[in-house]
Amino acid sequence: MLRAFTFPAFSMGLLAAFVGYSASFAIVLAGLTAMGASSAEATTGLFFATIGMGICSIWLPAVTRIPAAVAWSTPGAAFLAATASLPGGFAEAVGALIYCAGLIVLTGFIPALGRIVAAIPKPIANGLLAGVLLKLCLAPALALGSIPALVVPVLLAWLAGLMWNRLAAMPFAVLAFIVVLVFAVDTSGAAEQTQIVWLPAFTPTLPVFTLSSFFSIALPLYLVTMAGQNIPGFAVLELNGYRVDRQPLIRNTGLVSLICAPFGSIPVNMSAITAAMMAGEDAGRDPAGRYWAAITSGVVYVGLAFAAGLVTTLAALAPLALITAVAGLALVPALVGAISSAFSDRDQLEAPALTFLIAASGMTLWGISGAFWGVVVGAVVFLCKSRANGSSAG
């Protein structure tokens, strides 16, 4: 095993971990906060989400000998950030996170569930993903109007990184955010009241399980995690020539998610972006040794988990609009990709449009969120339009 270790794999693993964490930690914090988590609960949730993906990133590549990159559910966190908090507060949200992790575990044991998710028409799945991401992607524009002096440096740094290398955009933006926080934000009053908690409270939140949280939070979170993360993640590995046994990977990431969920952790899943980094030639000439890149990223994630208290404290010192602006910037490429894919079929425009609009609206019906109803309405319209198009062709 050690013979396969190479410096290119090691360096790519370091880069992938830094890019993956810096690009999305703000989204995770925004999602947990929107669900009613206190600062201590958000720190605990961030710690366990990071440690979960770190453990999986070490364990799964070591067993499979492929660069099976693992990440937290970034679109899932964005969905939480864009969804109204539940009546039962964070305890009910934790119940929904446990529900979701349980669904992922079941999918790992019952392949038919995975086939059902894969059978959701791609325009509908992408319309759902775009609707989930839209609200957070509007945050940079809204912040530009309310706190321009703080947001413009972050936007300029993001643009500079984008022009140099697409993967550098968010790390540059995060560095600019830190500079702005140090030199442009008056944190004296908040700093006196804020104390860094280096280690989270290792006490699980007592969950509250409700039927409405299952349909409003757990089921949409499961769908965007599977359709927006797991399926693309597998596709990236397969396109790079790796043989992937999907069920054990889904099952094991689901089990880790289930263990971490009572502590407020969002699910962990296969990654597409960091997998593309670690499965390519930049991670080494020999494809058989590139799994060391994923293992390296896992070790880094485990280390970063212990920075959760510091990260949460810094986020608490910054204006909320600035934090959500940073989170929104990270999601712009995903939003563009989802919209492009959702409306790529000229014969099926109405169904993904309705899915997108209903999911993005923030509406609720019978206590169930718009993300669920967007999929239902979109699927009905899609099937009706398909039959009508088939009849016309006949």
C-alpha positions as CSV (number, residue, x, y, z in Angstrom):
1,M,0.0,0.0,0.0
2,L,2.8,2.5,0.9
3,R,4.6,1.7,-2.3
4,A,1.7,3.4,-4.2
5,F,2.2,6.7,-2.3
6,T,3.4,9.5,-4.5
7,F,4.1,13.2,-3.9
8,P,1.6,14.3,-6.7
9,A,-1.1,12.3,-4.9
10,F,-0.2,13.9,-1.6
11,S,-0.1,17.4,-2.9
12,M,-3.4,17.0,-4.8
13,G,-5.0,15.6,-1.6
14,L,-3.9,18.7,0.3
15,L,-5.2,21.0,-2.4
16,A,-8.5,19.2,-2.7
17,A,-9.1,19.3,1.1
18,F,-8.4,23.0,1.3
19,V,-10.6,23.8,-1.8
20,G,-13.4,21.6,-0.5
21,Y,-13.5,23.0,3.0
22,S,-13.0,26.7,2.2
23,A,-15.6,26.5,-0.6
24,S,-18.4,25.3,1.6
25,F,-17.9,25.6,5.3
26,A,-19.9,28.9,5.3
27,I,-22.8,27.0,3.5
28,V,-22.8,24.4,6.3
29,L,-22.9,27.0,9.0
30,A,-25.6,28.9,7.2
31,G,-27.7,25.8,6.9
32,L,-27.4,24.8,10.6
33,T,-28.1,28.3,11.7
34,A,-31.2,28.6,9.6
35,M,-32.5,25.4,11.2
36,G,-32.2,27.1,14.6
37,A,-28.8,25.8,15.8
38,S,-27.1,27.9,18.5
39,S,-23.5,28.8,18.1
40,A,-22.5,25.7,20.2
41,E,-24.8,23.4,18.3
42,A,-23.4,24.8,15.0
43,T,-19.9,24.2,16.1
44,T,-20.8,20.6,17.1
45,G,-22.5,20.0,13.7
46,L,-19.6,21.4,11.8
47,F,-17.1,19.3,13.8
48,F,-19.0,16.1,13.2
49,A,-19.7,16.8,9.5
50,T,-16.0,17.4,9.0
51,I,-14.8,14.4,11.0
52,G,-17.4,12.3,9.2
53,M,-16.1,13.1,5.7
54,G,-12.5,12.8,7.0
55,I,-13.1,9.3,8.3
56,C,-14.8,8.2,5.1
57,S,-12.1,9.8,3.0
58,I,-9.5,7.7,4.7
59,W,-11.5,4.5,5.1
60,L,-13.2,4.1,1.7
61,P,-10.2,4.8,-0.5
62,A,-8.0,2.5,1.7
63,V,-10.5,-0.4,1.2
64,T,-11.4,0.2,-2.5
65,R,-8.0,1.4,-3.7
66,I,-9.8,4.1,-5.8
67,P,-9.8,7.9,-5.2
68,A,-13.3,7.7,-3.6
69,A,-13.5,11.3,-2.6
70,V,-16.0,12.1,0.1
71,A,-17.6,15.5,1.0
72,W,-20.5,16.8,3.0
73,S,-23.7,17.5,1.2
74,T,-23.1,21.0,0.0
75,P,-26.5,21.3,-1.9
76,G,-28.1,19.7,1.2
77,A,-26.7,22.5,3.4
78,A,-27.8,25.1,0.9
79,F,-31.3,23.6,1.0
80,L,-31.4,23.9,4.8
81,A,-30.1,27.5,4.6
82,A,-33.0,28.4,2.2
83,T,-35.7,26.6,4.2
84,A,-37.8,28.0,6.9
85,S,-37.0,26.7,10.4
86,L,-39.2,23.9,11.7
87,P,-41.7,24.5,14.5
88,G,-39.8,22.1,16.8
89,G,-36.6,24.1,16.2
90,F,-33.2,22.4,15.9
91,A,-34.3,19.3,17.7
92,E,-36.8,18.6,14.9
93,A,-34.2,19.4,12.3
94,V,-31.9,16.8,13.9
95,G,-34.7,14.3,13.6
96,A,-34.9,15.1,9.9
97,L,-31.1,14.7,9.5
98,I,-31.5,11.2,11.1
99,Y,-34.3,10.4,8.8
100,C,-32.2,11.4,5.8
101,A,-29.2,9.4,6.9
102,G,-31.5,6.4,7.4
103,L,-32.8,6.7,3.8
104,I,-29.2,6.8,2.5
105,V,-28.4,3.6,4.5
106,L,-31.5,1.9,3.2
107,T,-30.4,2.9,-0.3
108,G,-27.1,1.2,0.3
109,F,-28.9,-2.1,1.2
110,I,-31.8,-1.8,-1.3
111,P,-30.5,-1.0,-4.8
112,A,-34.1,-0.4,-6.0
113,L,-34.2,2.8,-4.0
114,G,-31.1,4.1,-5.8
115,R,-32.7,3.2,-9.1
116,I,-35.9,5.1,-8.2
117,V,-33.8,8.2,-7.5
118,A,-31.8,7.7,-10.7
119,A,-35.1,7.4,-12.5
120,I,-36.2,10.9,-11.6
121,P,-36.1,12.9,-14.9
122,K,-32.9,14.8,-15.0
123,P,-34.6,18.1,-15.8
124,I,-36.7,17.7,-12.6
125,A,-33.7,16.8,-10.5
126,N,-31.7,19.7,-11.8
127,G,-34.7,22.1,-11.4
128,L,-35.0,21.0,-7.8
129,L,-31.2,21.6,-7.3
130,A,-31.4,25.0,-8.9
131,G,-34.4,26.0,-6.8
132,V,-32.7,24.9,-3.7
133,L,-29.6,26.9,-4.5
134,L,-31.2,30.1,-5.8
135,K,-31.9,31.8,-2.5
136,L,-28.4,31.5,-1.2
137,C,-26.9,32.5,-4.6
138,L,-28.9,35.8,-4.3
139,A,-27.0,36.6,-1.1
140,P,-23.9,38.2,-2.8
141,A,-26.2,40.6,-4.7
142,L,-28.2,41.5,-1.7
143,A,-25.1,42.0,0.4
144,L,-23.6,44.2,-2.3
145,G,-26.6,46.5,-1.9
146,S,-26.5,46.6,1.9
147,I,-22.7,46.4,2.8
148,P,-20.8,47.2,-0.4
149,A,-17.6,48.2,1.3
150,L,-17.3,44.7,2.9
151,V,-18.5,42.7,-0.1
152,V,-16.6,44.3,-3.0
153,P,-13.1,43.1,-1.8
154,V,-14.5,39.6,-1.5
155,L,-16.0,39.8,-5.0
156,L,-12.7,41.1,-6.4
157,A,-10.7,38.4,-4.8
158,W,-13.1,35.8,-6.1
159,L,-12.8,37.2,-9.6
160,A,-9.0,37.2,-9.3
161,G,-9.0,33.6,-8.3
162,L,-11.4,32.7,-11.1
163,M,-9.2,34.4,-13.7
164,W,-6.2,32.5,-12.4
165,N,-7.7,29.1,-11.8
166,R,-11.4,28.2,-11.3
167,L,-10.5,26.2,-8.2
168,A,-8.8,29.2,-6.6
169,A,-11.9,31.4,-6.7
170,M,-13.3,30.4,-3.3
171,P,-10.0,30.1,-1.4
172,F,-9.2,33.6,-2.6
173,A,-12.7,34.8,-1.5
174,V,-12.2,33.2,2.0
175,L,-8.8,34.9,2.4
176,A,-10.4,38.2,1.4
177,F,-13.2,37.6,3.9
178,I,-10.7,37.1,6.7
179,V,-8.8,40.3,5.7
180,V,-12.1,42.2,5.7
181,L,-13.1,40.8,9.0
182,V,-9.8,41.8,10.6
183,F,-9.4,45.3,9.1
184,A,-12.9,46.5,8.1
185,V,-15.4,45.0,10.6
186,D,-15.7,46.4,14.1
187,T,-15.6,43.2,16.2
188,S,-14.6,44.7,19.5
189,G,-18.0,44.5,21.1
190,A,-18.8,41.1,19.7
191,A,-15.3,39.8,20.6
192,E,-15.8,40.6,24.3
193,Q,-19.0,38.5,24.4
194,T,-17.6,35.7,22.2
195,Q,-15.4,32.9,23.6
196,I,-13.7,30.4,21.3
197,V,-14.9,26.8,22.1
198,W,-12.0,24.7,20.8
199,L,-13.8,21.4,21.3
200,P,-17.5,21.0,20.6
201,A,-20.0,19.6,23.0
202,F,-20.0,15.9,22.4
203,T,-23.5,15.6,23.6
204,P,-26.1,14.7,21.0
205,T,-29.2,16.8,20.5
206,L,-32.4,14.9,21.6
207,P,-34.2,14.6,18.3
208,V,-37.8,15.2,17.6
209,F,-39.3,13.0,14.8
210,T,-42.4,14.3,12.9
211,L,-44.0,13.3,9.6
212,S,-43.9,16.9,8.3
213,S,-40.1,17.1,8.9
214,F,-39.7,13.9,7.0
215,F,-41.4,15.3,3.9
216,S,-40.3,18.9,4.3
217,I,-36.6,18.4,5.1
218,A,-35.5,14.7,5.1
219,L,-36.8,13.6,1.7
220,P,-35.7,16.7,-0.2
221,L,-32.3,16.6,1.5
222,Y,-32.0,12.9,0.6
223,L,-32.9,13.7,-3.1
224,V,-30.5,16.6,-3.5
225,T,-27.7,14.6,-1.8
226,M,-28.3,11.5,-4.0
227,A,-29.0,13.4,-7.3
228,G,-26.7,16.3,-6.7
229,Q,-23.7,14.6,-5.0
230,N,-23.6,10.8,-5.0
231,I,-24.7,10.1,-8.6
232,P,-22.3,12.8,-10.1
233,G,-19.5,11.6,-7.8
234,F,-19.8,8.0,-9.1
235,A,-19.9,9.3,-12.7
236,V,-16.7,11.2,-12.3
237,L,-14.9,8.1,-11.0
238,E,-16.3,5.9,-13.8
239,L,-15.3,8.5,-16.5
240,N,-11.8,8.3,-15.2
241,G,-11.7,4.6,-15.7
242,Y,-12.4,3.3,-12.1
243,R,-14.7,0.4,-11.5
244,V,-17.1,1.5,-8.8
245,D,-19.2,-0.7,-6.6
246,R,-21.9,1.8,-5.6
247,Q,-23.8,0.1,-2.9
248,P,-21.1,-0.4,-0.3
249,L,-20.0,3.3,-0.8
250,I,-23.6,4.5,-0.4
251,R,-24.1,2.2,2.6
252,N,-20.9,3.2,4.4
253,T,-21.3,7.0,3.9
254,G,-24.9,6.6,5.1
255,L,-23.8,4.7,8.2
256,V,-21.3,7.4,9.1
257,S,-23.9,10.1,8.4
258,L,-26.3,8.2,10.7
259,I,-23.8,8.1,13.5
260,C,-23.0,11.8,13.2
261,A,-26.6,13.0,12.6
262,P,-27.6,13.2,16.3
263,F,-24.9,15.8,16.8
264,G,-26.4,18.0,14.1
265,S,-24.2,16.9,11.2
266,I,-25.4,17.1,7.6
267,P,-24.9,13.9,5.5
268,V,-21.6,13.0,3.9
269,N,-21.6,11.6,0.4
270,M,-19.4,11.0,-2.7
271,S,-17.9,14.2,-4.1
272,A,-17.8,15.2,-7.7
273,I,-15.5,18.3,-7.7
274,T,-12.7,17.0,-5.5
275,A,-13.1,13.5,-7.1
276,A,-12.3,15.1,-10.5
277,M,-9.2,16.7,-8.9
278,M,-8.0,13.4,-7.3
279,A,-8.9,11.0,-10.1
280,G,-7.0,12.8,-12.9
281,E,-3.4,12.8,-14.0
282,D,-2.5,15.7,-11.7
283,A,-2.8,13.2,-8.8
284,G,-0.1,11.0,-10.3
285,R,0.7,9.2,-13.5
286,D,-0.3,5.8,-12.2
287,P,-4.1,5.6,-11.7
288,A,-3.6,2.8,-9.2
289,G,-1.9,5.1,-6.7
290,R,-4.2,8.1,-6.9
291,Y,-6.3,6.8,-4.0
292,W,-3.6,8.2,-1.7
293,A,-4.8,11.7,-2.7
294,A,-8.2,10.9,-1.2
295,I,-6.6,9.4,1.9
296,T,-4.5,12.6,2.3
297,S,-7.6,14.8,2.0
298,G,-9.2,12.7,4.7
299,V,-6.3,13.2,7.1
300,V,-6.5,17.0,6.5
301,Y,-10.3,17.0,7.1
302,V,-9.8,15.3,10.4
303,G,-7.4,18.0,11.4
304,L,-9.7,20.7,10.2
305,A,-12.5,19.3,12.3
306,F,-10.7,20.6,15.4
307,A,-10.8,24.1,13.9
308,A,-14.6,24.1,14.0
309,G,-14.7,26.3,17.1
310,L,-12.4,28.9,15.6
311,V,-14.3,28.9,12.3
312,T,-17.7,29.3,14.0
313,T,-16.3,32.1,16.2
314,L,-15.0,34.0,13.2
315,A,-18.3,33.5,11.4
316,A,-20.1,34.8,14.5
317,L,-18.0,38.0,14.4
318,A,-18.9,38.8,10.8
319,P,-22.2,40.4,9.6
320,L,-24.6,37.6,8.6
321,A,-25.0,39.2,5.1
322,L,-21.2,38.8,4.6
323,I,-21.2,35.2,5.6
324,T,-24.2,34.3,3.4
325,A,-22.5,36.3,0.5
326,V,-19.4,34.1,0.8
327,A,-21.6,31.0,0.9
328,G,-23.6,32.2,-2.2
329,L,-20.5,32.7,-4.2
330,A,-19.4,29.1,-3.6
331,L,-22.7,27.9,-5.1
332,V,-22.7,30.0,-8.3
333,P,-21.1,27.3,-10.5
334,A,-23.5,24.7,-9.2
335,L,-26.5,26.9,-9.9
336,V,-25.3,27.6,-13.4
337,G,-24.8,23.9,-14.1
338,A,-28.2,23.0,-12.6
339,I,-30.1,25.6,-14.6
340,S,-28.2,24.7,-17.9
341,S,-29.1,21.0,-17.4
342,A,-32.6,21.6,-16.3
343,F,-33.5,23.5,-19.5
344,S,-31.4,21.7,-22.0
345,D,-34.4,19.8,-23.5
346,R,-36.6,22.2,-25.5
347,D,-39.5,19.8,-25.4
348,Q,-39.5,19.8,-21.6
349,L,-39.3,23.4,-20.3
350,E,-42.4,23.8,-18.3
351,A,-41.8,20.9,-15.9
352,P,-38.3,21.9,-14.7
353,A,-39.5,25.6,-14.6
354,L,-42.3,24.7,-12.2
355,T,-40.0,22.5,-10.1
356,F,-37.5,25.3,-9.9
357,L,-40.0,28.1,-9.1
358,I,-41.9,26.1,-6.4
359,A,-38.7,24.8,-4.8
360,A,-37.2,28.4,-4.8
361,S,-40.4,30.1,-3.6
362,G,-40.2,29.0,0.1
363,M,-43.8,28.0,0.1
364,T,-45.3,25.4,2.3
365,L,-48.5,23.4,1.9
366,W,-50.0,21.3,4.7
367,G,-46.7,21.9,6.6
368,I,-44.6,20.4,3.8
369,S,-41.9,22.5,2.1
370,G,-41.9,23.6,-1.5
371,A,-38.9,21.4,-2.4
372,F,-41.2,18.3,-2.1
373,W,-44.1,19.9,-3.9
374,G,-41.8,21.1,-6.7
375,V,-40.7,17.5,-7.4
376,V,-44.3,16.3,-7.3
377,V,-45.7,19.0,-9.6
378,G,-42.7,18.9,-11.9
379,A,-42.9,15.1,-12.3
380,V,-46.6,15.2,-13.0
381,V,-46.2,17.9,-15.7
382,F,-43.2,16.0,-17.1
383,L,-45.1,12.8,-17.5
384,C,-48.2,14.5,-19.0
385,K,-46.0,16.5,-21.5
386,S,-44.1,13.3,-22.4
387,R,-47.3,11.5,-23.2
388,A,-48.6,14.5,-25.2
389,N,-45.4,14.7,-27.2
390,G,-45.5,10.9,-27.7
391,S,-49.1,11.1,-29.0
392,S,-48.2,14.0,-31.3
393,A,-45.3,12.1,-32.7
394,G,-47.5,9.1,-33.2
